[in-house]
């Protein structure tokens, strides 16, 4: 395992006034020996703990002095480590948590200040075990407050301790990370009682993601956004001529599909299709349902554009189903048509849109990470078309399978990173597939561990679909 792909869990500690204010004019407006002693005692522990603070807190509160009997990690993009030998300098929360995970520490404490609290509470709370909050009973008229929504409804770790001047809360956060739930599913997939695993399957599994605040580009196995967006747009518009991808940004996608649609590939399948012809793949079915496939240059009549029908049905009846597979034509597709249906349902108030993807077969190293991202884009796009907000994306997989143990073992030992935020530029003006292009997507806060590949000699190919010559 690459040890740098681990993050430490942490505890969060802060003090506030009666209105949950934590600073005024960039400084702490109170002085409390009682609270200072509590901070020192709880963060010191057995003398093998870490305290992570921002540069301003280290300068203003700690007076540039490292904490006794504790490792002091300071977050600063400008400071250089060689200038501060008594402390550890990191440019980000992620780097600090990675170093803490690789060190021999008992506990990690996040001690402020404002910007560190804001980042931790907005992105990293799934790693938080405890919150220690000292609340003074006086209103100090602060101009900076601790994020209130984080504290609402959290279960108690212990009953509050009350004194004449303050209340000390101990909260036990229960935030989760959807990717961690997926990793638990992968752990089940590769578990056995000895022997070398070459291939294993789980049947009838499901998993889901919430797209209301962030987007599930998986982080424990790197995803290529350019590849995903190009493939999504190709499918969204029902394309079958691979040549239109040649001059676009993702060379990986073009190279992969060009190999699958080369004359050598078509001749091996004896499907009668031309060089660069995808055949009747799931993207084509979405925009051309109810006819027999001829070629990418054929002008079809009498087809059903399922995507446009779905938009109309969701607006009128709140639900719709798109068929992504016609088994009678599978043998002529350049790619495995692994998906069965894509279903949408809007809430009764039309505020949110959910999606359900039925998948026949999903390999967990390469296909899973791409499938989650592709259909996440479908949910965002469809929500924009029908003027809803995207919410739950759920997958039901008939056969979830693993070709090799080693890559999955590596992945499940990694700590998930926060999901990025993805949105559609000028989404209010996006009403149809033609309104989307490669520049329509805004990705923020994206981070990932390195890519995990299948062993080259074991790359899985689509062995299905060898049939008779395609009738023209």
The 8 nearest C-alpha neighbors of each residue, nearest first, counted from 0:
[[1, 409, 2, 412, 4, 413, 408, 410],
 [0, 2, 3, 4, 409, 5, 413, 412],
 [1, 3, 4, 0, 5, 101, 100, 413],
 [4, 2, 1, 5, 97, 101, 98, 6],
 [3, 5, 413, 2, 1, 448, 414, 6],
 [6, 4, 414, 413, 3, 97, 2, 100],
 [7, 5, 97, 96, 100, 414, 8, 4],
 [8, 6, 100, 96, 99, 9, 97, 5],
 [7, 9, 126, 127, 6, 128, 107, 10],
 [10, 8, 107, 127, 108, 128, 126, 7],
 [11, 9, 108, 129, 128, 127, 130, 107],
 [10, 12, 130, 109, 108, 129, 131, 110],
 [13, 11, 131, 110, 130, 132, 109, 10],
 [14, 12, 132, 110, 133, 131, 15, 11],
 [13, 15, 133, 132, 134, 21, 16, 12],
 [16, 14, 21, 19, 134, 20, 135, 133],
 [15, 17, 135, 19, 20, 138, 18, 134],
 [16, 18, 136, 138, 137, 135, 19, 134],
 [19, 17, 16, 20, 138, 15, 144, 140],
 [20, 18, 15, 16, 17, 144, 145, 21],
 [19, 21, 144, 141, 15, 16, 18, 143],
 [20, 22, 15, 144, 143, 145, 19, 14],
 [23, 21, 27, 143, 26, 141, 25, 20],
 [24, 22, 141, 142, 25, 26, 28, 143],
 [23, 25, 26, 22, 142, 141, 143, 27],
 [24, 26, 23, 22, 27, 143, 142, 113],
 [27, 25, 22, 23, 24, 28, 59, 60],
 [26, 28, 22, 29, 23, 21, 25, 30],
 [29, 27, 26, 23, 22, 139, 30, 141],
 [30, 28, 27, 31, 139, 16, 26, 22],
 [29, 31, 32, 28, 27, 35, 34, 33],
 [32, 30, 33, 34, 35, 29, 36, 135],
 [31, 33, 35, 34, 36, 30, 37, 38],
 [34, 32, 31, 36, 35, 37, 38, 30],
 [33, 35, 37, 31, 36, 32, 38, 133],
 [34, 36, 32, 38, 37, 33, 39, 31],
 [37, 35, 39, 33, 34, 38, 32, 40],
 [36, 38, 34, 40, 35, 39, 41, 33],
 [39, 37, 35, 36, 41, 40, 42, 34],
 [38, 40, 36, 37, 42, 41, 43, 35],
 [41, 39, 37, 43, 38, 42, 36, 44],
 [40, 42, 38, 43, 39, 44, 37, 36],
 [43, 41, 39, 40, 44, 38, 108, 48],
 [44, 42, 46, 40, 41, 39, 69, 48],
 [45, 43, 46, 42, 41, 40, 48, 47],
 [46, 44, 47, 43, 48, 105, 68, 42],
 [45, 47, 68, 43, 44, 69, 48, 67],
 [46, 48, 104, 105, 45, 69, 49, 44],
 [47, 49, 106, 69, 105, 104, 107, 46],
 [50, 48, 70, 107, 69, 71, 108, 106],
 [49, 51, 108, 71, 109, 107, 72, 70],
 [52, 50, 72, 109, 73, 110, 108, 71],
 [53, 51, 111, 73, 110, 74, 56, 109],
 [52, 54, 74, 56, 73, 55, 112, 115],
 [53, 55, 57, 56, 75, 74, 73, 58],
 [56, 54, 58, 57, 53, 59, 112, 60],
 [57, 55, 59, 60, 58, 112, 53, 54],
 [56, 58, 61, 54, 55, 63, 59, 60],
 [59, 57, 63, 62, 55, 56, 61, 60],
 [58, 60, 56, 62, 57, 55, 61, 63],
 [61, 59, 56, 62, 57, 58, 55, 27],
 [60, 62, 57, 63, 64, 58, 59, 56],
 [63, 61, 58, 59, 64, 60, 57, 56],
 [64, 62, 58, 61, 57, 65, 59, 60],
 [65, 63, 62, 61, 66, 57, 58, 85],
 [66, 64, 71, 86, 85, 67, 63, 61],
 [67, 65, 69, 71, 64, 68, 70, 61],
 [66, 68, 69, 65, 70, 43, 46, 71],
 [67, 69, 46, 43, 66, 70, 47, 48],
 [70, 68, 48, 67, 66, 49, 46, 43],
 [71, 69, 49, 50, 48, 72, 66, 68],
 [70, 72, 50, 86, 65, 49, 69, 66],
 [73, 71, 51, 87, 88, 50, 86, 52],
 [72, 74, 88, 52, 53, 54, 51, 87],
 [75, 73, 53, 89, 90, 54, 91, 88],
 [74, 76, 90, 77, 54, 78, 89, 73],
 [77, 75, 90, 78, 74, 89, 91, 79],
 [78, 76, 75, 79, 90, 74, 54, 88],
 [79, 77, 75, 76, 80, 88, 82, 83],
 [78, 80, 81, 82, 77, 88, 83, 76],
 [79, 81, 82, 83, 88, 78, 84, 87],
 [82, 80, 83, 79, 84, 78, 88, 85],
 [81, 83, 80, 79, 84, 78, 85, 86],
 [84, 82, 80, 81, 85, 86, 79, 87],
 [85, 83, 86, 81, 82, 80, 87, 88],
 [84, 86, 83, 65, 87, 71, 64, 70],
 [87, 85, 71, 84, 83, 65, 72, 88],
 [86, 88, 72, 73, 71, 89, 80, 85],
 [89, 87, 73, 80, 72, 74, 86, 75],
 [90, 88, 74, 91, 95, 75, 94, 73],
 [89, 91, 76, 75, 74, 94, 88, 92],
 [92, 90, 93, 94, 89, 74, 95, 75],
 [93, 91, 95, 94, 96, 74, 90, 89],
 [92, 94, 96, 91, 95, 97, 6, 416],
 [95, 93, 97, 91, 92, 96, 89, 98],
 [94, 96, 92, 98, 97, 93, 89, 99],
 [97, 95, 99, 6, 7, 93, 98, 94],
 [98, 96, 6, 94, 100, 99, 95, 5],
 [99, 97, 101, 95, 100, 96, 94, 102],
 [98, 100, 96, 102, 101, 97, 7, 95],
 [101, 99, 7, 97, 6, 98, 102, 96],
 [100, 102, 98, 99, 97, 2, 103, 3],
 [103, 101, 99, 100, 104, 98, 97, 105],
 [102, 104, 101, 105, 47, 99, 100, 48],
 [105, 103, 47, 48, 102, 106, 49, 99],
 [104, 106, 48, 47, 103, 107, 45, 49],
 [107, 105, 48, 104, 49, 108, 9, 47],
 [106, 108, 49, 9, 48, 50, 10, 109],
 [109, 107, 50, 10, 9, 11, 49, 51],
 [108, 110, 11, 51, 50, 111, 10, 12],
 [109, 111, 52, 12, 51, 108, 13, 50],
 [112, 110, 52, 115, 116, 113, 109, 53],
 [111, 113, 56, 115, 53, 114, 116, 52],
 [112, 114, 116, 115, 111, 117, 143, 145],
 [115, 113, 117, 116, 112, 118, 111, 53],
 [114, 116, 118, 117, 111, 112, 113, 119],
 [117, 115, 119, 113, 114, 118, 111, 120],
 [118, 116, 114, 120, 115, 119, 121, 113],
 [119, 117, 121, 115, 116, 120, 122, 114],
 [118, 120, 123, 116, 122, 121, 117, 115],
 [121, 119, 117, 124, 118, 122, 116, 123],
 [120, 122, 118, 119, 117, 123, 124, 116],
 [121, 123, 119, 120, 417, 118, 124, 125],
 [124, 122, 119, 125, 126, 120, 121, 417],
 [123, 125, 127, 126, 120, 122, 119, 174],
 [124, 126, 174, 175, 123, 127, 176, 173],
 [127, 125, 8, 124, 123, 9, 128, 7],
 [126, 128, 124, 9, 10, 125, 8, 129],
 [127, 129, 10, 9, 172, 171, 126, 8],
 [130, 128, 10, 171, 170, 127, 11, 172],
 [131, 129, 11, 170, 12, 169, 10, 132],
 [130, 132, 12, 169, 168, 11, 129, 13],
 [133, 131, 168, 13, 14, 167, 12, 130],
 [132, 134, 167, 14, 166, 168, 15, 13],
 [135, 133, 15, 166, 165, 16, 14, 17],
 [134, 136, 165, 16, 17, 137, 164, 15],
 [135, 137, 17, 165, 164, 16, 134, 138],
 [138, 136, 17, 135, 16, 139, 164, 18],
 [139, 137, 17, 16, 140, 18, 136, 141],
 [138, 140, 141, 16, 137, 28, 20, 17],
 [141, 139, 138, 142, 23, 20, 18, 16],
 [142, 140, 23, 20, 22, 139, 143, 21],
 [141, 143, 23, 22, 140, 144, 20, 24],
 [144, 142, 22, 141, 20, 21, 23, 145],
 [145, 143, 20, 21, 19, 146, 142, 141],
 [144, 146, 147, 19, 20, 21, 143, 116],
 [147, 145, 148, 149, 144, 117, 120, 150],
 [146, 148, 149, 150, 145, 151, 19, 144],
 [149, 147, 151, 150, 146, 152, 145, 120],
 [150, 148, 147, 151, 146, 120, 153, 152],
 [149, 151, 148, 147, 153, 152, 146, 170],
 [152, 150, 148, 153, 149, 147, 154, 146],
 [151, 153, 154, 150, 149, 148, 155, 172],
 [152, 154, 151, 172, 150, 170, 171, 155],
 [155, 153, 171, 170, 152, 156, 172, 173],
 [156, 154, 170, 157, 171, 169, 158, 153],
 [155, 157, 170, 171, 169, 154, 158, 129],
 [158, 156, 155, 169, 159, 170, 168, 171],
 [157, 159, 155, 160, 156, 169, 168, 170],
 [160, 158, 168, 167, 161, 157, 169, 166],
 [161, 159, 167, 166, 158, 168, 162, 165],
 [160, 162, 166, 165, 159, 167, 163, 164],
 [163, 161, 165, 164, 166, 160, 167, 135],
 [162, 164, 165, 161, 166, 136, 135, 160],
 [165, 163, 162, 136, 135, 166, 137, 161],
 [164, 166, 135, 162, 136, 134, 163, 161],
 [167, 165, 161, 134, 160, 133, 162, 168],
 [166, 168, 133, 160, 159, 132, 134, 161],
 [169, 167, 159, 132, 131, 133, 170, 166],
 [168, 170, 131, 156, 157, 130, 155, 132],
 [171, 169, 155, 156, 130, 129, 154, 168],
 [170, 172, 156, 129, 154, 155, 128, 130],
 [173, 171, 153, 174, 128, 129, 170, 127],
 [172, 174, 175, 171, 153, 125, 128, 154],
 [175, 173, 125, 172, 124, 176, 127, 126],
 [174, 176, 125, 173, 177, 179, 126, 124],
 [175, 177, 179, 178, 125, 180, 174, 415],
 [178, 176, 180, 179, 208, 181, 175, 207],
 [177, 179, 181, 180, 176, 182, 415, 217],
 [178, 180, 182, 181, 176, 177, 183, 415],
 [181, 179, 183, 177, 178, 182, 184, 176],
 [180, 182, 178, 184, 179, 183, 185, 177],
 [183, 181, 179, 185, 184, 180, 411, 186],
 [184, 182, 186, 180, 181, 185, 179, 187],
 [183, 185, 181, 187, 182, 186, 188, 180],
 [186, 184, 188, 182, 187, 183, 189, 181],
 [187, 185, 183, 188, 184, 189, 190, 182],
 [188, 186, 184, 190, 185, 189, 183, 201],
 [187, 189, 185, 186, 190, 201, 184, 200],
 [190, 188, 186, 187, 404, 185, 191, 199],
 [189, 191, 187, 188, 186, 192, 185, 193],
 [192, 190, 193, 189, 194, 196, 188, 187],
 [193, 191, 194, 190, 195, 196, 189, 187],
 [194, 192, 191, 195, 196, 190, 189, 404],
 [193, 195, 196, 192, 191, 197, 190, 404],
 [196, 194, 197, 193, 404, 191, 403, 198],
 [195, 197, 198, 404, 194, 403, 199, 189],
 [198, 196, 403, 402, 195, 404, 199, 401],
 [199, 197, 402, 401, 196, 403, 200, 400],
 [198, 200, 401, 400, 188, 402, 189, 197],
 [199, 201, 400, 399, 398, 401, 202, 188],
 [202, 200, 399, 398, 400, 188, 204, 203],
 [201, 203, 398, 397, 204, 399, 200, 396],
 [202, 204, 397, 396, 398, 395, 205, 201],
 [205, 203, 396, 202, 395, 397, 201, 206],
 [206, 204, 395, 394, 396, 203, 207, 393],
 [207, 205, 394, 393, 181, 395, 204, 208],
 [206, 208, 393, 392, 394, 391, 209, 205],
 [209, 207, 392, 391, 177, 210, 393, 215],
 [208, 210, 391, 390, 211, 392, 207, 212],
 [209, 211, 390, 213, 214, 212, 389, 391],
 [210, 212, 390, 209, 389, 213, 388, 391],
 [213, 211, 210, 420, 214, 209, 390, 421],
 [212, 214, 420, 210, 419, 418, 211, 421],
 [213, 215, 210, 420, 419, 421, 418, 216],
 [216, 214, 217, 418, 372, 213, 371, 208],
 [215, 217, 372, 214, 218, 222, 418, 419],
 [218, 216, 215, 219, 368, 220, 222, 221],
 [217, 219, 447, 220, 416, 415, 221, 448],
 [218, 220, 448, 415, 410, 413, 217, 221],
 [221, 219, 450, 218, 451, 217, 449, 448],
 [220, 222, 450, 449, 447, 218, 448, 219],
 [221, 223, 224, 216, 220, 368, 217, 369],
 [222, 224, 226, 225, 227, 221, 369, 228],
 [225, 223, 227, 226, 228, 222, 216, 372],
 [226, 224, 228, 227, 223, 249, 229, 248],
 [225, 227, 223, 229, 224, 249, 228, 252],
 [228, 226, 224, 230, 225, 229, 231, 373],
 [227, 229, 231, 225, 230, 226, 224, 232],
 [230, 228, 232, 226, 231, 227, 225, 233],
 [229, 231, 233, 227, 228, 232, 226, 234],
 [230, 232, 228, 234, 233, 229, 373, 235],
 [233, 231, 235, 229, 234, 230, 228, 236],
 [234, 232, 230, 238, 231, 236, 235, 229],
 [233, 235, 282, 237, 231, 232, 236, 238],
 [236, 234, 232, 233, 237, 231, 282, 432],
 [235, 237, 234, 238, 233, 232, 432, 286],
 [238, 236, 283, 282, 234, 286, 235, 233],
 [237, 239, 233, 236, 240, 234, 283, 282],
 [238, 240, 277, 295, 276, 241, 278, 237],
 [241, 239, 276, 242, 295, 275, 238, 243],
 [240, 242, 275, 243, 244, 239, 276, 257],
 [241, 243, 245, 244, 240, 275, 253, 257],
 [242, 244, 241, 245, 240, 246, 247, 238],
 [245, 243, 247, 242, 253, 241, 246, 252],
 [246, 244, 242, 247, 243, 253, 250, 241],
 [247, 245, 244, 248, 243, 250, 242, 249],
 [248, 246, 244, 245, 249, 250, 243, 229],
 [247, 249, 250, 246, 225, 229, 244, 245],
 [250, 248, 251, 226, 252, 225, 247, 253],
 [249, 251, 253, 252, 254, 248, 247, 245],
 [250, 252, 254, 249, 253, 255, 226, 256],
 [253, 251, 255, 250, 254, 249, 226, 256],
 [252, 254, 250, 256, 255, 251, 244, 257],
 [255, 253, 257, 251, 252, 256, 250, 258],
 [254, 256, 252, 258, 253, 257, 251, 259],
 [255, 257, 259, 253, 258, 254, 260, 252],
 [258, 256, 254, 260, 259, 255, 253, 261],
 [259, 257, 261, 256, 255, 260, 254, 264],
 [258, 260, 256, 257, 333, 261, 264, 255],
 [261, 259, 275, 257, 258, 276, 274, 264],
 [262, 260, 274, 264, 258, 263, 257, 275],
 [261, 263, 274, 265, 264, 266, 260, 273],
 [262, 264, 266, 261, 265, 267, 260, 274],
 [265, 263, 267, 261, 262, 266, 260, 259],
 [266, 264, 262, 268, 267, 263, 269, 270],
 [265, 267, 269, 263, 268, 264, 262, 270],
 [268, 266, 264, 265, 269, 263, 465, 270],
 [267, 269, 465, 265, 266, 270, 264, 466],
 [270, 268, 266, 468, 267, 271, 265, 467],
 [269, 271, 468, 469, 268, 272, 331, 265],
 [270, 272, 469, 468, 269, 265, 273, 266],
 [273, 271, 270, 265, 276, 294, 274, 278],
 [274, 272, 276, 275, 262, 271, 265, 294],
 [273, 275, 262, 261, 276, 260, 272, 265],
 [274, 276, 260, 241, 240, 261, 257, 273],
 [277, 275, 240, 278, 273, 274, 260, 239],
 [278, 276, 239, 333, 260, 332, 275, 240],
 [277, 279, 332, 276, 331, 280, 333, 239],
 [280, 278, 332, 283, 292, 331, 277, 284],
 [281, 279, 332, 283, 282, 278, 336, 284],
 [280, 282, 323, 284, 283, 336, 324, 285],
 [283, 281, 234, 237, 285, 284, 280, 235],
 [282, 284, 237, 285, 281, 280, 286, 287],
 [285, 283, 287, 281, 288, 286, 282, 323],
 [284, 286, 282, 283, 305, 287, 323, 306],
 [285, 287, 304, 237, 284, 283, 305, 306],
 [288, 286, 284, 302, 304, 303, 283, 285],
 [287, 289, 303, 284, 302, 290, 286, 304],
 [288, 290, 302, 303, 287, 291, 301, 284],
 [291, 289, 288, 302, 292, 287, 301, 299],
 [292, 290, 293, 289, 328, 279, 288, 327],
 [291, 293, 279, 294, 290, 278, 328, 297],
 [292, 294, 471, 297, 291, 295, 278, 470],
 [295, 293, 296, 297, 292, 278, 272, 276],
 [294, 296, 239, 240, 297, 276, 278, 293],
 [297, 295, 294, 298, 240, 293, 239, 276],
 [298, 296, 294, 295, 299, 293, 292, 300],
 [299, 297, 296, 300, 295, 294, 293, 302],
 [300, 298, 297, 302, 301, 290, 287, 292],
 [301, 299, 302, 298, 290, 303, 287, 297],
 [300, 302, 303, 299, 290, 289, 287, 288],
 [303, 301, 287, 288, 300, 289, 290, 304],
 [304, 302, 288, 287, 305, 289, 301, 286],
 [303, 305, 286, 287, 306, 307, 308, 302],
 [306, 304, 308, 285, 286, 307, 303, 309],
 [305, 307, 309, 308, 304, 285, 286, 310],
 [308, 306, 310, 309, 305, 304, 311, 431],
 [307, 309, 305, 311, 306, 310, 312, 304],
 [308, 310, 312, 306, 319, 307, 311, 305],
 [311, 309, 307, 313, 308, 312, 385, 314],
 [310, 312, 308, 314, 309, 313, 315, 307],
 [311, 313, 309, 315, 314, 316, 310, 319],
 [314, 312, 317, 318, 310, 316, 315, 311],
 [313, 315, 311, 312, 317, 316, 385, 310],
 [314, 316, 312, 313, 317, 311, 318, 310],
 [315, 317, 313, 312, 318, 314, 319, 311],
 [318, 316, 313, 345, 344, 314, 315, 312],
 [319, 317, 344, 313, 343, 316, 312, 345],
 [318, 320, 309, 343, 342, 312, 313, 344],
 [319, 321, 342, 341, 343, 322, 340, 309],
 [320, 322, 341, 340, 305, 342, 323, 285],
 [323, 321, 340, 324, 339, 320, 341, 285],
 [324, 322, 281, 339, 340, 284, 338, 285],
 [323, 325, 339, 322, 281, 326, 336, 338],
 [326, 324, 327, 328, 329, 323, 284, 322],
 [327, 325, 329, 328, 324, 330, 336, 339],
 [326, 328, 325, 329, 330, 324, 331, 291],
 [329, 327, 326, 330, 325, 331, 279, 332],
 [330, 328, 326, 331, 332, 327, 464, 325],
 [464, 329, 331, 328, 332, 465, 466, 463],
 [330, 332, 329, 278, 270, 328, 464, 279],
 [331, 333, 278, 279, 280, 334, 329, 330],
 [332, 334, 277, 259, 278, 260, 331, 335],
 [335, 333, 332, 336, 280, 461, 259, 277],
 [334, 336, 337, 461, 332, 333, 463, 329],
 [337, 335, 338, 281, 324, 334, 280, 329],
 [338, 336, 359, 335, 360, 358, 339, 361],
 [339, 337, 358, 336, 359, 323, 357, 340],
 [338, 340, 323, 357, 324, 358, 322, 359],
 [341, 339, 322, 357, 323, 321, 356, 338],
 [340, 342, 356, 321, 320, 355, 357, 322],
 [343, 341, 320, 355, 354, 319, 321, 340],
 [342, 344, 354, 319, 318, 353, 320, 355],
 [343, 345, 318, 353, 317, 352, 354, 319],
 [346, 344, 352, 317, 349, 351, 353, 318],
 [345, 347, 349, 348, 351, 350, 352, 344],
 [346, 348, 349, 345, 317, 350, 351, 344],
 [347, 349, 350, 346, 351, 345, 317, 387],
 [350, 348, 346, 347, 345, 351, 387, 352],
 [349, 351, 387, 348, 388, 346, 352, 345],
 [352, 350, 388, 387, 346, 345, 389, 349],
 [351, 353, 345, 389, 390, 344, 387, 388],
 [354, 352, 391, 344, 390, 343, 392, 345],
 [355, 353, 343, 392, 342, 393, 391, 378],
 [354, 356, 393, 342, 394, 341, 392, 343],
 [357, 355, 341, 394, 340, 358, 393, 395],
 [356, 358, 395, 340, 339, 338, 394, 396],
 [359, 357, 338, 396, 360, 339, 337, 395],
 [358, 360, 397, 337, 338, 396, 398, 339],
 [361, 359, 398, 337, 358, 399, 397, 396],
 [362, 360, 399, 366, 367, 363, 400, 398],
 [361, 363, 400, 366, 401, 364, 399, 367],
 [364, 362, 367, 401, 366, 365, 400, 361],
 [365, 363, 362, 366, 367, 407, 453, 368],
 [366, 364, 367, 363, 368, 362, 369, 452],
 [365, 367, 362, 369, 368, 370, 363, 361],
 [366, 368, 363, 370, 369, 365, 362, 361],
 [367, 369, 371, 370, 366, 365, 217, 372],
 [370, 368, 372, 366, 367, 371, 373, 365],
 [371, 369, 373, 367, 372, 368, 366, 374],
 [370, 372, 368, 369, 374, 373, 375, 367],
 [371, 373, 375, 369, 370, 374, 216, 215],
 [374, 372, 370, 376, 375, 371, 231, 227],
 [373, 375, 377, 376, 372, 371, 370, 378],
 [374, 376, 372, 378, 377, 373, 371, 379],
 [375, 377, 379, 374, 373, 378, 380, 372],
 [378, 376, 374, 380, 375, 379, 381, 373],
 [377, 379, 375, 381, 376, 380, 382, 389],
 [380, 378, 376, 382, 377, 381, 389, 383],
 [381, 379, 377, 383, 382, 378, 376, 384],
 [380, 382, 384, 378, 383, 379, 377, 385],
 [383, 381, 387, 379, 385, 380, 384, 389],
 [382, 384, 386, 380, 381, 385, 426, 429],
 [385, 383, 430, 381, 382, 386, 431, 429],
 [384, 386, 382, 383, 387, 314, 310, 381],
 [387, 385, 383, 384, 382, 388, 427, 350],
 [388, 386, 382, 351, 350, 385, 352, 349],
 [387, 389, 351, 382, 352, 350, 390, 386],
 [390, 388, 352, 382, 351, 379, 211, 210],
 [389, 391, 211, 210, 353, 209, 352, 351],
 [392, 390, 209, 353, 208, 210, 393, 354],
 [391, 393, 354, 208, 207, 353, 355, 209],
 [394, 392, 207, 355, 206, 354, 391, 356],
 [393, 395, 356, 205, 206, 355, 207, 357],
 [394, 396, 205, 357, 204, 358, 356, 397],
 [397, 395, 358, 204, 398, 203, 359, 205],
 [396, 398, 203, 359, 202, 360, 358, 399],
 [399, 397, 360, 202, 396, 201, 400, 359],
 [400, 398, 361, 201, 200, 360, 362, 396],
 [399, 401, 200, 362, 199, 398, 363, 201],
 [400, 402, 199, 198, 403, 363, 362, 200],
 [401, 403, 198, 197, 400, 199, 404, 362],
 [404, 402, 197, 401, 405, 198, 406, 196],
 [403, 405, 407, 406, 196, 408, 189, 197],
 [404, 406, 408, 407, 403, 409, 410, 196],
 [407, 405, 409, 408, 404, 451, 410, 403],
 [408, 406, 410, 409, 405, 404, 411, 364],
 [409, 407, 405, 411, 410, 406, 404, 412],
 [408, 410, 406, 407, 412, 0, 411, 405],
 [409, 411, 407, 412, 413, 408, 219, 406],
 [410, 412, 413, 408, 182, 409, 407, 186],
 [413, 411, 410, 409, 408, 414, 0, 5],
 [414, 412, 4, 5, 411, 410, 219, 415],
 [413, 415, 5, 6, 4, 416, 412, 219],
 [416, 414, 219, 218, 413, 178, 179, 417],
 [415, 417, 218, 418, 414, 447, 446, 219],
 [418, 416, 122, 419, 123, 415, 446, 218],
 [417, 419, 215, 214, 213, 416, 216, 420],
 [420, 418, 445, 444, 213, 214, 443, 421],
 [419, 421, 213, 443, 214, 442, 444, 422],
 [422, 420, 442, 441, 214, 419, 443, 213],
 [421, 423, 441, 440, 424, 420, 442, 379],
 [424, 422, 440, 426, 439, 441, 425, 421],
 [423, 425, 439, 426, 440, 441, 422, 438],
 [426, 424, 427, 428, 423, 429, 439, 422],
 [427, 425, 429, 423, 428, 424, 383, 422],
 [428, 426, 425, 429, 383, 430, 386, 424],
 [427, 429, 426, 425, 430, 434, 383, 424],
 [428, 430, 426, 434, 427, 431, 383, 384],
 [429, 431, 384, 428, 383, 434, 432, 385],
 [432, 430, 433, 434, 384, 429, 435, 307],
 [433, 431, 434, 435, 235, 236, 430, 429],
 [432, 434, 431, 435, 436, 236, 430, 429],
 [435, 433, 429, 432, 431, 430, 436, 428],
 [436, 434, 433, 432, 439, 429, 437, 431],
 [435, 437, 439, 438, 434, 232, 433, 440],
 [438, 436, 439, 228, 440, 229, 435, 232],
 [437, 439, 436, 440, 435, 424, 441, 423],
 [440, 438, 424, 436, 423, 437, 435, 441],
 [441, 439, 423, 438, 424, 422, 442, 437],
 [440, 442, 422, 421, 423, 424, 443, 439],
 [443, 441, 421, 420, 440, 422, 419, 445],
 [444, 442, 420, 445, 419, 421, 441, 422],
 [445, 443, 419, 420, 446, 442, 418, 417],
 [444, 446, 419, 443, 442, 418, 447, 420],
 [447, 445, 444, 218, 416, 448, 419, 417],
 [448, 446, 218, 221, 449, 219, 416, 445],
 [447, 449, 219, 218, 221, 220, 4, 450],
 [450, 448, 221, 220, 447, 451, 219, 4],
 [449, 451, 221, 220, 452, 448, 222, 219],
 [452, 450, 220, 406, 449, 453, 221, 364],
 [453, 451, 454, 450, 406, 364, 365, 455],
 [452, 454, 455, 458, 457, 406, 451, 364],
 [455, 453, 457, 456, 452, 458, 403, 406],
 [456, 454, 457, 458, 453, 452, 459, 460],
 [455, 457, 454, 458, 453, 459, 460, 452],
 [458, 456, 454, 455, 459, 453, 402, 403],
 [457, 459, 455, 456, 453, 454, 460, 402],
 [460, 458, 457, 461, 402, 453, 462, 456],
 [461, 459, 462, 458, 463, 457, 335, 334],
 [460, 462, 463, 335, 459, 334, 464, 333],
 [461, 463, 460, 464, 465, 459, 335, 268],
 [464, 462, 461, 465, 330, 335, 329, 460],
 [330, 463, 465, 466, 329, 331, 462, 332],
 [466, 464, 268, 330, 463, 467, 269, 462],
 [467, 465, 464, 330, 268, 468, 269, 270],
 [466, 468, 469, 269, 270, 465, 268, 330],
 [467, 469, 270, 269, 271, 470, 466, 268],
 [470, 468, 270, 271, 471, 467, 331, 272],
 [469, 471, 468, 271, 293, 270, 467, 292],
 [470, 293, 469, 271, 294, 292, 468, 272]]
